[in-house]
């Protein structure tokens, strides 16, 4: 499993990640991953996780709206994969 996908799933499993947009979401996940994520790899991991059904669609709304946010939310399959990675 690619490092970025692993970091994404572990961050979603262990932390609540909600941000104003995808770039801020990346910064939060990067901080959780000790600053070791490449932005291109992160966005590819999000696309891969979405395609595999491991995360729910991150909701991105235009800046300035009342409900503007980007969130990282694991699906039940994503939770199971994260638990496999940490051995629980």
Secondary structure, DSSP 4 states (H G I P E B T S, - for coil): --HHHHHHHHHHHHS-EEESSHHHHHHHHHHHTTT---HHHHHHHHHHHHHTTSBPPPP---TTSTT--EEE-B-HHHHHHHHHHHT-
